[in-house]
Amino acid sequence: MRSIDEFISDDQPRPVVIAHRGASHYHHENTMESFMAAVDMRAEMMEFDVRRTGDGTLVVHHDHDVDGDKIVDMTEADLQARSGSEGYMIPTLKEVLEFCADKIPVDIELKEGGYEEQVLDQVLGILEPGQFLISSVQDTVIRKIKDLQPGIRTGFILSSHPRWQLLTKLYPARRAQQAGADVLVASQKLLKLGFLSTTRDLGLPIWVYTVNDRREIWRMINEERVSGIFTDRPDLALLLRDLHAAGQRSEPVMEED
């Protein structure tokens, strides 16, 4: 299993294929089924989201609520009962880390601040530092992680919203440097607004989310400034990257989805 440092360096095939919330094109996102499928597809990294319940349990879930009820207001038991009634189970962070430990490096996205130390304690109890990266849209969260553990790799996530913050997203140098980010994680929409040009001189790897369309995946593979892609379809991304590495230069003709 390769380390996060290898994925950040230039010494590996690009772009790194990161399973976005697991193989979430095929299974409910952020579930053990989705994570297992991504590992079976040989995704190179896995990304998932972390939140905390009202009774202090760290769980893996993207949205702040389940069917309208906020996770922060629920106990873990309430959360599991609610998600189970919706047809899926929300894993705890501990369950996901133990599954990934000897299989795949992970990008752990913190959806809120306030429990950075708890996350680090739990993660470092299971993974080595080279097996994970912590990311967030909040530069204060990244800075807190660096204050607690300077050697931990971090990713600063930049979306295209809200619109009034767009200029700081397209020119993130000051915030990224102050936070101590090791990777810029950018929305595809920012690339359409010139993000690759505005960040050219920062010297940070750029990972792009969420790239699912076959043509867009092929375009990212051919974009030398893109170091990694987050995708719900890691099997497709790996296939296309292999074709490119084998000398394919025109977009391959494939059956439509």
MIFI-919389 format. One record per residue (C-alpha): x, y, z. Coordinates in nm, 3 decimals, always signed. Example, Ala and Ser with C-alpha at 12.3 -4.5 7.8 and 13.67 -1.06 7.14 Angstrom:
REM MIFI-919389
+1.230:-0.450:+0.780
+1.367:-0.106:+0.714
END
This chain:
REM MIFI-919389
+0.000:+0.000:+0.000
+0.143:+0.335:-0.106
+0.165:+0.632:+0.127
+0.001:+0.973:+0.108
+0.344:+1.128:+0.049
+0.382:+0.919:-0.266
+0.047:+1.040:-0.397
+0.145:+1.401:-0.333
+0.482:+1.358:-0.504
+0.552:+1.340:-0.876
+0.674:+0.982:-0.856
+0.354:+0.793:-0.934
+0.098:+0.757:-1.214
-0.132:+1.057:-1.245
-0.398:+1.140:-1.169
-0.443:+0.950:-0.843
-0.784:+0.780:-0.852
-0.972:+0.852:-0.530
-1.299:+0.672:-0.460
-1.546:+0.946:-0.365
-1.739:+0.821:-0.061
-1.645:+0.476:-0.185
-1.770:+0.336:-0.515
-2.081:+0.547:-0.470
-2.201:+0.514:-0.830
-2.282:+0.154:-0.745
-2.372:+0.158:-0.374
-2.513:+0.403:-0.123
-2.238:+0.655:-0.049
-2.033:+0.635:+0.269
-2.142:+0.280:+0.351
-1.932:-0.027:+0.410
-2.072:-0.177:+0.088
-1.948:+0.123:-0.106
-1.604:+0.108:+0.058
-1.569:-0.265:+0.000
-1.656:-0.223:-0.368
-1.396:+0.054:-0.410
-1.126:-0.167:-0.262
-1.230:-0.453:-0.490
-1.199:-0.212:-0.786
-0.845:-0.128:-0.671
-0.908:+0.241:-0.612
-0.586:+0.403:-0.498
-0.739:+0.613:-0.221
-1.075:+0.645:-0.048
-1.251:+0.962:+0.057
-1.525:+0.983:+0.318
-1.694:+1.238:+0.545
-1.697:+1.256:+0.924
-1.955:+1.406:+1.158
-2.022:+1.371:+1.531
-2.345:+1.264:+1.696
-2.498:+1.430:+1.998
-2.351:+1.164:+2.227
-2.001:+1.212:+2.086
-1.969:+0.923:+1.841
-1.775:+0.992:+1.522
-1.969:+0.863:+1.223
-1.919:+0.857:+0.847
-2.192:+1.057:+0.672
-2.200:+1.349:+0.430
-2.515:+1.546:+0.510
-2.569:+1.719:+0.842
-2.902:+1.543:+0.881
-3.089:+1.220:+0.813
-3.439:+1.274:+0.679
-3.453:+1.622:+0.833
-3.312:+1.538:+1.177
-2.968:+1.679:+1.254
-2.698:+1.429:+1.338
-2.565:+1.656:+1.610
-2.901:+1.625:+1.788
-2.916:+1.243:+1.770
-2.749:+0.966:+1.965
-2.565:+0.699:+1.770
-2.848:+0.454:+1.843
-3.107:+0.700:+1.712
-2.895:+0.763:+1.403
-2.858:+0.394:+1.324
-3.228:+0.334:+1.371
-3.314:+0.623:+1.142
-3.068:+0.529:+0.866
-3.172:+0.164:+0.891
-3.530:+0.264:+0.823
-3.402:+0.443:+0.512
-3.242:+0.122:+0.387
-2.873:+0.173:+0.470
-2.644:+0.176:+0.772
-2.415:+0.462:+0.873
-2.078:+0.323:+0.984
-1.875:+0.467:+1.266
-1.537:+0.620:+1.189
-1.372:+0.339:+1.386
-1.537:+0.072:+1.167
-1.424:+0.239:+0.847
-1.069:+0.296:+0.968
-1.032:-0.067:+1.079
-1.155:-0.184:+0.739
-0.919:+0.046:+0.547
-0.613:+0.001:+0.770
-0.433:-0.267:+0.568
-0.606:-0.202:+0.236
-0.616:+0.158:+0.119
-0.502:+0.511:+0.219
-0.784:+0.751:+0.305
-0.883:+1.116:+0.275
-1.090:+1.201:+0.582
-1.307:+1.508:+0.532
-1.415:+1.687:+0.848
-1.752:+1.849:+0.788
-1.732:+2.074:+1.096
-1.479:+2.205:+1.339
-1.469:+2.138:+1.712
-1.369:+1.773:+1.723
-1.035:+1.775:+1.542
-0.847:+1.635:+1.841
-1.095:+1.351:+1.888
-1.063:+1.258:+1.520
-0.685:+1.262:+1.531
-0.676:+1.049:+1.845
-0.904:+0.789:+1.690
-0.732:+0.788:+1.351
-0.379:+0.767:+1.493
-0.491:+0.480:+1.713
-0.554:+0.275:+1.399
-0.359:+0.423:+1.106
-0.002:+0.536:+1.057
+0.041:+0.904:+0.955
+0.133:+0.806:+0.601
-0.197:+0.625:+0.553
-0.428:+0.925:+0.573
-0.488:+1.287:+0.487
-0.739:+1.516:+0.658
-0.932:+1.766:+0.448
-1.192:+2.037:+0.505
-1.357:+2.335:+0.341
-1.271:+2.525:+0.659
-0.914:+2.651:+0.665
-0.945:+2.689:+1.045
-0.994:+2.312:+1.071
-0.681:+2.249:+0.863
-0.484:+2.492:+1.076
-0.605:+2.318:+1.393
-0.493:+1.979:+1.260
-0.150:+2.122:+1.179
-0.124:+2.279:+1.524
-0.205:+1.945:+1.687
+0.008:+1.728:+1.455
+0.231:+1.927:+1.215
+0.332:+1.618:+1.020
-0.019:+1.519:+0.917
-0.097:+1.586:+0.551
-0.398:+1.808:+0.485
-0.622:+1.907:+0.196
-0.793:+2.245:+0.160
-1.127:+2.199:-0.019
-1.241:+2.479:-0.249
-1.593:+2.483:-0.391
-1.754:+2.734:-0.627
-2.004:+2.843:-0.359
-2.094:+3.082:-0.217
-2.053:+3.315:-0.512
-1.944:+3.609:-0.298
-1.636:+3.409:-0.192
-1.544:+3.312:-0.547
-1.243:+3.542:-0.571
-1.081:+3.391:-0.261
-1.145:+3.044:-0.405
-0.977:+3.128:-0.736
-0.683:+3.290:-0.555
-0.642:+3.072:-0.244
-0.269:+3.122:-0.187
-0.290:+3.322:+0.136
-0.551:+3.100:+0.304
-0.384:+2.778:+0.192
-0.042:+2.889:+0.313
-0.172:+3.014:+0.649
-0.361:+2.689:+0.702
-0.060:+2.478:+0.606
-0.244:+2.285:+0.333
-0.050:+2.020:+0.144
-0.308:+1.968:-0.133
-0.573:+2.186:-0.299
-0.899:+2.001:-0.353
-1.095:+2.194:-0.615
-1.443:+2.169:-0.761
-1.464:+2.100:-1.135
-1.655:+2.427:-1.166
-1.353:+2.623:-1.046
-1.142:+2.473:-1.324
-1.386:+2.617:-1.578
-1.318:+2.960:-1.425
-0.939:+2.938:-1.463
-0.836:+2.779:-1.132
-0.545:+2.589:-1.285
-0.397:+2.915:-1.412
-0.452:+3.116:-1.093
-0.285:+2.848:-0.880
-0.007:+2.756:-1.121
+0.274:+2.904:-0.908
+0.164:+2.771:-0.568
+0.351:+2.445:-0.602
+0.068:+2.242:-0.447
-0.091:+1.931:-0.601
-0.445:+1.985:-0.728
-0.707:+1.714:-0.681
-1.042:+1.768:-0.854
-1.392:+1.660:-0.747
-1.630:+1.501:-0.839
-1.543:+1.364:-1.185
-1.789:+1.098:-1.302
-1.856:+1.167:-1.669
-1.639:+0.956:-1.901
-1.538:+1.253:-2.115
-1.452:+1.464:-1.810
-1.244:+1.183:-1.660
-1.053:+1.156:-1.989
-1.000:+1.532:-1.993
-0.862:+1.529:-1.637
-0.628:+1.242:-1.725
-0.490:+1.454:-2.009
-0.453:+1.766:-1.791
-0.097:+1.755:-1.657
-0.172:+2.006:-1.380
-0.434:+1.777:-1.225
-0.272:+1.538:-0.977
-0.579:+1.350:-0.857
-0.949:+1.300:-0.924
-1.232:+1.210:-0.690
-1.484:+0.987:-0.864
-1.785:+0.774:-0.781
-1.662:+0.539:-1.057
-1.305:+0.439:-0.969
-1.318:+0.137:-1.199
-1.388:+0.356:-1.501
-1.122:+0.611:-1.406
-0.857:+0.341:-1.364
-0.951:+0.184:-1.698
-0.922:+0.515:-1.880
-0.593:+0.598:-1.711
-0.455:+0.259:-1.810
-0.558:+0.321:-2.173
-0.383:+0.658:-2.166
-0.069:+0.505:-2.014
-0.074:+0.241:-2.290
-0.057:+0.513:-2.554
-0.420:+0.598:-2.623
-0.437:+0.970:-2.701
-0.783:+1.016:-2.853
-1.090:+0.969:-2.637
-1.173:+0.598:-2.640
-1.503:+0.486:-2.791
-1.704:+0.306:-2.526
-2.061:+0.198:-2.477
-2.275:+0.474:-2.330
-2.372:+0.440:-1.964
END
